[in-house]
């Protein structure tokens, strides 16, 4: 029936060449380019995330990938130096500081940004 050890997540991008550069060189993830321009991000223990090309791609309006970090300030600073812009939120339930980091009492510190296809990603320090 369900093969739990083979579960994976996927989302689309308009240009997988741009996505490949971003995920490999900016974020430093292990990315493989396969047939039909499909990208595979190798996570751990055989887990993977697939990014597939889609000409009529519509960016996700929610977080498609959470990236755990040990120090959110260092991670935000490093990615900012690489040209990543962090999203700013000023809502009753989420407020970010000038660096784009939300420091919620009782929850993880988080910072959101977009990939080249404008999908929303986050850094998360628990």
NUVO-723502 format. One record per residue: residue in three letters; x, y, z of N, C-alpha, C, O in turn. Coordinates in steps of 0.1 Angstrom, whole numbers, padded with zeros to 4 digits, always signed. Each point is the difference from the previous one (the first is absolute). Layout:
BEGIN
ALAXYZXYZXYZXYZ;...
END
This chain:
BEGIN
UNK+0008-0012+0000-0008+0012+0000+0009+0012+0000+0007+0002-0010;UNK-0008+0007+0020+0008+0012+0001+0015-0003+0003+0002-0007+0010;UNK+0007+0012-0018+0014-0003+0003+0006+0013+0007+0005+0009-0006;UNK-0007-0010+0020+0004+0012+0008+0015+0004-0002+0003+0012+0001;UNK+0005-0021-0003+0015+0003-0001+0003+0007-0014+0011+0003-0002;UNK-0021-0002-0007+0002+0006-0013-0008+0013-0001+0000+0005-0012;UNK-0006+0000+0022-0007+0013-0001+0009+0011-0004+0012+0000+0004;UNK-0017+0009-0011+0008+0012-0004-0010+0012-0003-0012-0003-0003;UNK+0017+0015+0004-0008+0011-0003+0005+0006-0014+0012-0002-0004;UNK-0020+0010-0002+0004+0006-0013-0008+0013-0002-0010+0002+0006;UNK+0016+0007-0013-0006+0013-0004+0006+0004-0013+0010-0005-0005;UNK-0016+0015-0002+0004+0004-0013+0008+0013+0000+0001+0007+0010;UNK+0006-0005-0022+0007+0012-0002-0001+0003-0015-0001-0009-0008;UNK+0002+0022+0005-0001+0003-0014+0013-0003-0008-0001-0006-0011;UNK+0012+0008+0018+0013-0002-0006+0009-0009+0009+0005+0005+0010;UNK-0004-0018-0013+0008-0008+0009+0015+0002-0001+0007-0004+0009;UNK-0002+0011-0019+0014+0003+0000+0003+0011+0010+0010-0001+0008;UNK-0019+0011-0006+0001+0010+0010-0001-0007+0014+0007+0003+0009;UNK-0017-0012-0008-0003-0007+0013+0013-0008+0003+0004-0001+0012;UNK+0001-0006-0021+0012-0008+0003+0011+0008+0006+0006-0003+0010;UNK-0003+0015-0017+0011+0009+0005-0003+0004+0014+0008+0000+0009;UNK-0021+0005-0006-0004+0005+0012+0001-0011+0012+0007+0003+0010;UNK-0012-0014-0013+0000-0010+0011+0013-0006+0002+0004-0003+0012;UNK+0004+0002-0022+0014-0006+0001+0010+0011+0005+0007-0003+0010;UNK-0006+0014-0017+0010+0010+0003-0003+0010+0011+0008+0004+0007;UNK-0021+0000-0006-0004+0010+0010-0003-0007+0013+0005+0004+0011;UNK-0013-0014-0011-0004-0007+0012+0010-0011+0004+0000-0005+0011;UNK+0008+0000-0021+0010-0010+0003-0006-0014+0002+0006-0008+0007;UNK-0017+0005-0013-0006-0013+0001+0005-0010-0011+0006+0005-0010;UNK-0007-0018+0012+0004-0010-0009-0011-0001-0011-0010-0006+0003;UNK+0013+0011-0015-0011+0000-0010+0005-0008-0012+0012+0001-0004;UNK-0020-0009-0002+0003-0008-0012-0010+0004-0011-0012+0001+0002;UNK+0018+0001-0014-0009+0004-0011-0002-0013-0008+0009-0007-0004;UNK-0022+0003+0002-0003-0012-0007-0007+0002-0014+0000+0011-0005;UNK-0006-0021+0000-0007+0000-0013-0012+0010+0001-0005+0003+0011;UNK+0002+0003-0022-0011+0009-0002+0001+0013+0010-0010+0005+0004;UNK+0023-0002-0001+0003+0012+0009-0006-0001+0014-0002+0010+0006;UNK+0000-0023-0002-0005-0002+0014+0012+0000+0009+0010-0006-0002;UNK-0011+0014+0013+0010+0001+0010-0004-0009+0012-0012-0001+0004;UNK+0022-0005+0002-0002-0007+0013+0010+0006+0010+0012+0000-0002;UNK-0018+0004+0013+0008+0004+0012+0001-0011+0009-0011-0005+0005;UNK+0023+0000-0002+0002-0011+0009+0001+0005+0014+0009+0008+0003;UNK-0018-0013+0005-0001+0006+0014+0008-0009+0010+0011+0004+0003;UNK-0016-0015+0000+0007-0009+0009-0006-0014+0000-0012-0001-0003;UNK+0019-0009+0006-0005-0014+0001-0010-0003-0011-0010-0007+0001;UNK+0014+0011-0013-0008-0003-0012-0011+0009-0003-0007-0002-0010;UNK+0004+0011+0019-0011+0010-0002+0004+0009-0011+0011+0004-0002;UNK-0021+0001-0005+0002+0009-0011-0011+0010-0002-0011-0002+0004;UNK+0014+0013-0011-0010+0010-0004+0002+0001-0015+0012+0001-0005;UNK-0022-0001-0003+0000+0001-0014-0005+0014-0004-0011+0004+0004;UNK+0018+0003-0013-0004+0012-0006-0002-0003-0015+0010-0004-0007;UNK-0022+0006+0002-0002-0003-0014-0004+0013-0008-0006+0009+0005;UNK+0010-0009-0018-0003+0012-0008-0015+0001-0003-0007-0010-0003;UNK+0002+0022+0003-0014+0002-0004-0001+0014-0006+0002+0010+0007;UNK-0006-0009-0020+0000+0013-0007-0010+0009+0006+0002+0012+0000;UNK-0013-0017+0004-0011+0009+0006+0000+0000+0015-0010+0001+0007;UNK+0022-0003-0001+0003+0000+0014-0007+0012+0007+0002+0011-0005;UNK-0009-0014+0016-0005+0011+0008+0007-0002+0014-0001-0011+0006;UNK+0008+0021-0001+0007-0001+0013-0009-0004+0011-0011+0004+0001;UNK+0016-0012+0008-0008-0004+0012-0002+0012+0009+0009+0009+0001;UNK-0020-0008+0005-0003+0011+0009+0003-0004+0015-0004+0006+0009;UNK+0010-0018-0008+0003-0005+0013+0014-0006+0000+0006+0000-0011;UNK+0000-0003+0022+0013-0005+0001+0001-0014-0006-0007-0009+0005;UNK+0015+0007-0015+0002-0013-0006+0012-0008+0006+0000-0013-0002;UNK+0009+0020+0008+0012-0007+0006+0005+0007+0012+0003+0012-0001;UNK-0002-0019+0012+0005+0006+0013+0014-0006+0001+0003-0012-0001;UNK+0007+0021+0003+0014-0004+0001+0005+0003+0015+0001+0011+0004;UNK+0001-0022+0003+0005+0002+0014+0014+0006+0000+0008-0005-0008;UNK-0005+0014+0017+0013+0006+0002+0003+0000+0015-0008+0000+0008;UNK+0021+0000-0005+0005+0000+0014+0000+0015+0005-0002+0002+0012;UNK+0004+0007-0021+0001+0014+0005-0007+0009-0011+0006+0002-0011;UNK-0018+0002+0013-0008+0007-0010+0007+0013-0004-0001+0004-0012;UNK+0007+0004+0021+0006+0012-0003+0012-0002-0010+0001+0007-0009;UNK+0007-0017+0012+0011-0003-0009-0005-0004-0013+0006+0004-0011;UNK-0016-0013+0010-0005-0004-0013-0006+0011-0008+0002+0001-0012;UNK-0010+0008+0019-0005+0011-0007+0011+0009-0006-0001+0005-0011;UNK+0011-0002+0020+0011+0008-0005+0007-0006-0012+0003+0007-0009;UNK+0000-0020+0010+0007-0007-0011-0008+0001-0013+0005+0003-0011;UNK-0018-0006+0012-0008+0000-0013-0003+0015-0005+0000+0002-0012;UNK+0000+0007+0021-0002+0014-0004+0013+0004-0008-0002+0007-0010;UNK+0014-0011+0014+0012+0003-0007+0000-0006-0014+0006+0005-0009;UNK-0014-0016+0007-0001-0007-0013-0011+0005-0008-0003-0005-0011;UNK-0004+0016+0016-0010+0007-0008-0014-0004+0003-0010+0004-0007;UNK+0008-0012+0017-0014-0004+0004-0006+0011+0008+0006+0006+0009;UNK-0019-0003-0013-0008+0010+0007-0010-0007+0009-0007-0009-0005;UNK+0006+0013+0017-0010-0006+0010-0013+0007+0000+0000+0013+0000;UNK-0010-0020+0001-0014+0006+0000-0002+0007+0013+0005-0004+0011;UNK-0013+0014-0011-0004+0008+0012-0015-0003+0002-0008+0002-0009;UNK+0005-0005+0022-0014-0001+0004-0003+0008+0012+0008+0002+0009;UNK-0020+0005-0009-0005+0007+0011-0014-0002+0002-0009+0008-0004;UNK+0006-0020+0009-0014-0005+0002-0002-0003+0015+0010-0001+0007;UNK-0022+0000-0003-0003-0002+0014+0007-0013+0005+0005-0001+0012;UNK-0004-0009-0020+0006-0013+0004+0014-0002-0004+0006-0010+0003;UNK+0000+0019-0011+0014-0002-0005+0006+0014-0003-0006+0007-0008;UNK+0016-0004+0015+0008+0012-0003+0014-0003-0001+0006-0008+0007;UNK+0001+0014-0017+0014-0002-0002+0008+0012+0004-0006+0012-0001;UNK+0018-0014+0004+0009+0012+0003+0006+0005-0013-0004-0004-0010;UNK+0013+0014+0012+0006+0006-0012+0007-0010-0009+0002+0003-0012;UNK+0003-0014+0017+0007-0010-0007-0010-0010-0007+0005-0008-0008;UNK-0017+0009+0012-0010-0010-0005-0002-0012+0008-0005-0010-0004;UNK+0009+0011+0017-0001-0012+0009-0012+0002+0010-0001+0011+0006;UNK-0007-0021-0005-0011+0000+0009+0004-0007+0012+0005-0012-0001;UNK-0005+0018+0013+0004-0006+0012-0012-0002+0009-0003+0009+0008;UNK-0004-0020-0010-0013-0002+0007+0003-0007+0014+0007-0010+0001;UNK-0013+0016+0009+0001-0006+0013-0006-0014+0000-0012-0002-0004;UNK+0020-0008+0008-0005-0014+0001+0001-0007-0013-0001-0012+0000;UNK+0004+0019-0011+0002-0007-0013+0013+0002-0006+0009+0007+0006;UNK-0006-0013-0017+0013+0001-0006+0002+0014-0006-0009+0006-0005;UNK+0021-0002+0004+0004+0013-0007+0000-0004-0015+0005-0011-0004;UNK-0012+0019-0004-0001-0003-0014+0003+0012-0009-0003+0011+0004;UNK+0007-0013-0016+0002+0010-0010-0004-0006-0014+0005-0011-0003;UNK-0013+0019-0004-0005-0005-0013+0006+0007-0011+0004+0012+0001;UNK-0002-0019-0012+0006+0006-0013-0006-0008-0011-0006-0010+0001;UNK+0009+0014-0014-0005-0006-0012+0012-0006-0008+0011+0005+0000;UNK-0014-0016-0007+0009-0005-0010-0002+0007-0013-0009+0009-0001;UNK+0017-0012-0009-0002+0008-0013-0014-0001-0006-0004+0008-0008;UNK-0003-0019+0011-0014-0001-0005-0010+0006+0009-0012-0002-0002;UNK+0017+0009+0012-0009+0007+0010-0008-0010+0009-0010+0004+0006;UNK+0015-0016-0004-0005-0009+0010+0005+0005+0013+0012+0004+0001;UNK-0020-0005+0010+0004+0004+0013+0008-0011+0007-0005-0011+0001;UNK+0017+0015+0005+0008-0010+0008+0002+0007+0013-0002+0012+0002;UNK+0006-0020+0008+0003+0006+0013+0012-0006+0006+0004-0011-0002;UNK+0003+0020+0010+0010-0005+0009-0007-0001+0014-0008+0008+0003;UNK+0012-0019+0004-0007-0002+0013+0010-0004+0011+0007-0010-0002;UNK-0006+0017+0013+0008-0004+0011-0009-0003+0012-0007+0009+0005;UNK+0008-0022-0001-0009-0004+0011+0008+0003+0013-0006-0003+0011;
END
